[in-house]
Amino acid sequence: MEHLKTGEVISKRRKELGLTQNQLAQSLNISFQAVSKWENNSAYPDIEMLPKLAAALHTTVDALLGYRSVVTDYDRRYETEEYYWGLLPNRICYDIMKILPPIKPYRVLDIGCGEGKDAVFLAKCGYAVTAFDISEQGIEKAKRLAEHNKVGVRFFKADISDYDPDMEYDIIFCSGMLHFIPRPGRKELCERLKAHTAENGINALNVFVRKPFITRSWDNPEDEKLRHPWYSGELFGYYHEWLFHICREEVFDCNSGGVPHKHCMDTLIGQKTMHLS
Ligand SMILES: C[S@@+](CC[C@H](N)C(=O)[O-])C[C@H]1O[C@@H](n2cnc3c(N)ncnc32)[C@H](O)[C@@H]1O
């Protein structure tokens, strides 16, 4: 984990939201001098103030305290001309299309979109796609891919740990990313995704899960420190009140990095269903 100063985080988030120090102060019922002191790192917000401040800045207390996961190896992997993950869409994209076919431009959010192959595919099929990744290189390549395919996708760089969706989405999609989230933050993250899903919208997610019979899941043993596989079934539990369309667990071979290894993955496509008539 990398530790950024809280004052810098507050100032950056406030400016991203287009708020003045005074506007932020007013929304918290405090003086603008207090905000100024936080941003100069000459004082810290009270513990009781942190959740309110996080809500006002559309972020999390963790992010305010400067904790964010560091994922550097993807920038390196995405440096080359070739597309590290290839250009074929993930099979979940086809599952999504069966459940919510693009009869209208449903709003899709692709989290951890990598080099953008799935976001671009879904945009080509007629969805209105927003997609982000923590990797600058990934986003640059994703933009080039969209341009090449002559589709518009709203791509930007962001970290899921301190990103709060700006609107509701019909489809929230996240593939191969959620194992970067340590266990304590996962339930809250799923709640955040659920809250930003429109009624009858879906979440299509997959997670690497740990199994005692798979001893080595990553091609680089160093990766173990950054990656936190989920417990088998954990993802399904966080969505227990939704309608499950797909709920599967599978073991598969992988050759990424040129070293053969196995993964176990849980996949869920759940729908936020209020009433069944
Ligand atoms: C295994 S790749 C999958 C990429 C893409 N979803 C795909 O299937 O082609 C995982 C991606 O998650 C991104 N990532 C990791 N942590 C992230 C975070 N905290 N916020 C946003 N993206 C993140 C990485 O940069 C990487 O591109």
The ligand as a MOL file (V3000), in Angstrom:
LIG
                    3D

  0  0  0     0  0            999 V3000
M  V30 BEGIN CTAB
M  V30 COUNTS 27 29 0 0 0
M  V30 BEGIN ATOM
M  V30 1 C -6.7630 -9.1290 -15.2810 0
M  V30 2 S -6.8840 -7.4810 -15.8780 0 CHG=1
M  V30 3 C -8.4720 -7.5560 -16.6540 0
M  V30 4 C -8.6840 -6.4790 -17.6660 0
M  V30 5 C -10.0200 -6.5210 -18.3990 0
M  V30 6 N -11.1540 -6.4920 -17.5040 0
M  V30 7 C -10.0890 -7.7350 -19.2870 0
M  V30 8 O -10.7520 -8.7140 -18.9230 0
M  V30 9 O -9.4440 -7.7010 -20.3480 0 CHG=-1
M  V30 10 C -7.2060 -6.5700 -14.3760 0
M  V30 11 C -7.3200 -5.0700 -14.5850 0
M  V30 12 O -7.7330 -4.4550 -13.3770 0
M  V30 13 C -7.0910 -3.2040 -13.2800 0
M  V30 14 N -7.1220 -2.7620 -11.8890 0
M  V30 15 C -6.4830 -3.3030 -10.8380 0
M  V30 16 N -6.7780 -2.6410 -9.7050 0
M  V30 17 C -7.6250 -1.6490 -10.0610 0
M  V30 18 C -8.3050 -0.6370 -9.3210 0
M  V30 19 N -8.1050 -0.5160 -7.9980 0
M  V30 20 N -9.1300 0.2040 -9.9710 0
M  V30 21 C -9.3120 0.0720 -11.3290 0
M  V30 22 N -8.6960 -0.8740 -12.0760 0
M  V30 23 C -7.8760 -1.7310 -11.4500 0
M  V30 24 C -5.6820 -3.4860 -13.8030 0
M  V30 25 O -4.9960 -2.3210 -14.2040 0
M  V30 26 C -5.9930 -4.4160 -14.9640 0
M  V30 27 O -6.1570 -3.7230 -16.1780 0
M  V30 END ATOM
M  V30 BEGIN BOND
M  V30 1 1 1 2
M  V30 2 1 2 3
M  V30 3 1 2 10
M  V30 4 1 3 4
M  V30 5 1 4 5
M  V30 6 1 5 6
M  V30 7 1 5 7
M  V30 8 2 7 8
M  V30 9 1 7 9
M  V30 10 1 10 11
M  V30 11 1 11 12
M  V30 12 1 11 26
M  V30 13 1 12 13
M  V30 14 1 13 14
M  V30 15 1 13 24
M  V30 16 1 14 15
M  V30 17 1 14 23
M  V30 18 2 15 16
M  V30 19 1 16 17
M  V30 20 1 17 18
M  V30 21 2 17 23
M  V30 22 1 18 19
M  V30 23 2 18 20
M  V30 24 1 20 21
M  V30 25 2 21 22
M  V30 26 1 22 23
M  V30 27 1 24 25
M  V30 28 1 24 26
M  V30 29 1 26 27
M  V30 END BOND
M  V30 END CTAB
M  END
